[in-house]
Amino acid sequence: SMKKPELFNKVLVSVLVCATFMYISFGVLMYCAFGPETGFETGQITLNLEQFATHMVDKTFWHFIQVVVRLCLVFGIGMSVSVQLIVVLDIFEKELFKPGRLSQDNMFWKQNIIRGVVTFIGLSLAASGISFGHMVSLTGAFSGTLMQFIFPAACYLKCFKGKMSRFERVGMWVIAVCGAIFGCLATYVTLLEMF
């Protein structure tokens, strides 16, 4: 879906390099600012800002910085979730609106209703009081294992069905089965911690 697909590798590498640089530099900066106490007890850098503000003379400025950082974090997470949902909703809508399933009349409104329901479910989960850490753990345990282990192995098995050696086939099945087992285990543990 790129205008110039031949540039895909360069774009991918540059995005990965930039993202890696940002993650590492942010972690190093936070460690330089707060030392070994960085997110240790709380698990969140934003709470370190609150502790840092208690030692400052001008507490209102640091309170303002803390609020701005949290708003930026919420905005970033909100935008990334929206981008991640585009693909999921696109696949879901294509399946839902296949001929013979749902009428394609008023498609625009039906799509927006589906998107609104998914957004409402997400907002309800966010407002339910579930810990952000638990939500991230649940998402990583469930969808992370699907996206990183099970789906790639399944796609590889399907795309190269007759061209794989027995060793490759067994390897892909081991990756998919281990991903499913560990994903279920991680989801179960996270649900136990939540409830």
C-alpha positions as CSV (number, residue, x, y, z in Angstrom):
1,S,0.0,0.0,0.0
2,M,3.1,2.3,-0.3
3,K,3.5,4.6,-3.3
4,K,7.1,3.3,-3.6
5,P,7.1,-0.3,-2.2
6,E,10.8,-0.6,-3.0
7,L,11.5,1.8,-0.2
8,F,9.8,-0.4,2.4
9,N,13.0,-1.8,3.9
10,K,14.6,1.7,4.3
11,V,11.4,3.1,5.9
12,L,11.1,0.1,8.2
13,V,14.7,0.3,9.3
14,S,14.6,4.0,9.9
15,V,11.4,3.7,11.9
16,L,12.9,1.0,14.1
17,V,16.1,3.0,14.6
18,C,14.2,6.1,15.6
19,A,11.8,4.2,17.9
20,T,14.7,2.4,19.6
21,F,16.6,5.7,20.0
22,M,13.6,7.3,21.6
23,Y,12.9,4.5,24.0
24,I,16.5,4.3,25.1
25,S,17.0,8.0,25.4
26,F,13.8,8.4,27.4
27,G,14.8,5.6,29.8
28,V,18.3,7.0,30.2
29,L,17.0,10.6,30.8
30,M,14.5,9.3,33.4
31,Y,17.2,7.3,35.1
32,C,19.6,10.4,35.1
33,A,16.8,12.5,36.6
34,F,15.5,10.1,39.3
35,G,18.3,7.6,39.8
36,P,17.7,4.1,41.0
37,E,14.3,5.0,42.3
38,T,13.0,5.4,38.7
39,G,9.5,3.8,38.6
40,F,10.7,1.2,41.1
41,E,7.9,1.3,43.6
42,T,5.2,2.6,41.3
43,G,6.1,1.2,37.9
44,Q,5.2,4.5,36.4
45,I,7.6,7.3,35.5
46,T,4.8,9.9,35.8
47,L,4.5,9.2,39.6
48,N,8.2,9.9,39.9
49,L,7.4,13.5,38.8
50,E,5.0,13.8,41.7
51,Q,7.7,12.7,44.2
52,F,10.3,15.0,42.5
53,A,7.9,17.9,42.9
54,T,7.7,17.6,46.7
55,H,11.4,18.5,46.9
56,M,11.1,21.6,44.7
57,V,10.5,25.2,45.8
58,D,8.1,26.0,43.0
59,K,5.6,23.1,43.3
60,T,3.0,24.6,41.0
61,F,5.4,24.5,38.0
62,W,6.2,20.8,38.6
63,H,2.5,20.0,39.1
64,F,1.9,21.7,35.8
65,I,4.7,19.6,34.1
66,Q,3.2,16.4,35.7
67,V,-0.2,17.2,34.3
68,V,1.2,18.0,30.8
69,V,3.2,14.7,30.8
70,R,0.1,12.7,31.8
71,L,-2.0,14.4,29.1
72,C,0.6,13.7,26.5
73,L,0.8,10.1,27.6
74,V,-3.0,9.7,27.4
75,F,-3.0,11.4,24.0
76,G,-0.3,9.1,22.7
77,I,-2.0,6.0,23.9
78,G,-5.3,7.1,22.5
79,M,-3.8,7.8,19.1
80,S,-1.9,4.5,19.0
81,V,-5.0,2.5,20.0
82,S,-7.0,4.3,17.2
83,V,-4.4,3.4,14.7
84,Q,-4.2,-0.2,15.9
85,L,-8.0,-0.5,15.7
86,I,-8.1,0.6,12.0
87,V,-6.8,-2.8,10.8
88,V,-9.0,-4.8,13.2
89,L,-12.1,-2.9,12.3
90,D,-11.4,-3.1,8.6
91,I,-11.1,-6.9,8.7
92,F,-14.1,-7.2,11.0
93,E,-16.2,-4.9,8.7
94,K,-15.2,-6.8,5.5
95,E,-16.3,-10.1,7.1
96,L,-19.5,-8.6,8.5
97,F,-20.6,-6.9,5.3
98,K,-19.9,-9.8,2.9
99,P,-22.8,-10.5,0.5
100,G,-25.5,-12.5,2.2
101,R,-24.6,-11.4,5.8
102,L,-25.6,-7.8,6.4
103,S,-27.2,-5.4,3.9
104,Q,-24.8,-2.9,2.4
105,D,-27.4,-0.2,2.5
106,N,-26.4,2.8,4.7
107,M,-22.9,1.3,5.0
108,F,-21.5,4.6,6.3
109,W,-23.8,4.6,9.3
110,K,-23.4,0.9,10.1
111,Q,-19.7,1.2,10.1
112,N,-19.8,4.2,12.4
113,I,-22.2,2.4,14.7
114,I,-19.8,-0.6,14.9
115,R,-16.8,1.7,15.5
116,G,-18.8,3.6,18.2
117,V,-19.7,0.4,20.0
118,V,-16.0,-0.8,20.0
119,T,-15.0,2.7,21.3
120,F,-17.7,2.6,24.0
121,I,-16.4,-0.9,25.1
122,G,-12.9,0.5,25.3
123,L,-14.0,3.5,27.2
124,S,-16.1,1.4,29.6
125,L,-13.1,-0.8,30.3
126,A,-11.0,2.3,30.9
127,A,-13.6,3.8,33.3
128,S,-14.2,0.5,35.1
129,G,-11.3,1.2,37.5
130,I,-9.1,-1.6,36.2
131,S,-5.5,-0.8,36.8
132,F,-3.6,0.5,33.7
133,G,-0.8,-2.0,34.4
134,H,-3.3,-4.8,34.5
135,M,-4.9,-3.6,31.2
136,V,-1.5,-3.5,29.5
137,S,-0.6,-6.9,30.9
138,L,-3.9,-8.4,29.6
139,T,-3.5,-6.8,26.2
140,G,0.1,-8.0,25.9
141,A,-0.8,-11.5,27.2
142,F,-3.7,-12.0,24.9
143,S,-3.2,-10.0,21.7
144,G,0.6,-9.7,21.9
145,T,1.0,-13.4,21.8
146,L,-1.4,-13.7,18.9
147,M,0.3,-11.0,16.9
148,Q,3.9,-12.0,17.6
149,F,3.8,-15.8,17.7
150,I,0.6,-17.4,16.5
151,F,-0.5,-15.4,13.5
152,P,3.0,-15.1,11.9
153,A,3.6,-18.9,12.3
154,A,0.1,-19.6,10.9
155,C,0.7,-17.2,7.9
156,Y,4.1,-18.8,7.2
157,L,2.6,-22.3,7.3
158,K,-0.2,-21.2,4.9
159,C,2.0,-19.3,2.5
160,F,4.8,-21.8,2.2
161,K,2.7,-24.9,2.6
162,G,4.4,-27.1,0.0
163,K,7.8,-25.4,0.1
164,M,8.8,-26.1,3.7
165,S,11.0,-28.8,5.1
166,R,9.7,-31.0,7.9
167,F,12.1,-29.1,10.3
168,E,10.6,-25.7,9.3
169,R,7.0,-27.1,9.7
170,V,7.7,-28.5,13.1
171,G,9.5,-25.3,14.1
172,M,6.4,-23.2,13.1
173,W,4.1,-25.5,14.9
174,V,6.3,-25.3,18.1
175,I,6.3,-21.5,17.9
176,A,2.5,-21.4,17.4
177,V,1.7,-23.9,20.1
178,C,4.1,-22.4,22.7
179,G,2.7,-19.0,21.9
180,A,-0.8,-20.3,22.5
181,I,0.2,-22.0,25.8
182,F,2.1,-19.1,27.2
183,G,-0.5,-16.6,26.0
184,C,-3.2,-18.5,27.8
185,L,-1.1,-18.8,30.9
186,A,-0.2,-15.1,30.9
187,T,-3.9,-14.2,30.3
188,Y,-5.0,-16.5,33.2
189,V,-2.4,-15.1,35.6
190,T,-3.3,-11.5,34.7
191,L,-7.0,-12.2,35.2
192,L,-6.2,-13.7,38.6
193,E,-4.3,-10.6,39.6
194,M,-7.2,-8.4,38.4
195,F,-9.9,-10.2,40.2
